[in-house]
């Protein structure tokens, strides 16, 4: 039932925003909008179906941890 609700919600968002972009022939914006909607839908479905989803903050933390260590060593007297 939740999947149907999410699908209806995304359809309504696309109908409201997508039709404006189509009427104004804003093709680049429409492409970005559809891409972001697909990413959002896939993450929403993965969450509802209890698939493991990595946290973006954890990934950024892992990538920036060596830089933070370097900055700390440079800043300490």
Buried (B, 14 or more C-beta within 10 A) or exposed (E): EEEEEBEEEBEEBBEEBBEEBEEEEEEEEBEEBEEEBEEEBEEBBEEEEEEEEEEEEEEEEEEEEEEEEEEEEEEEE
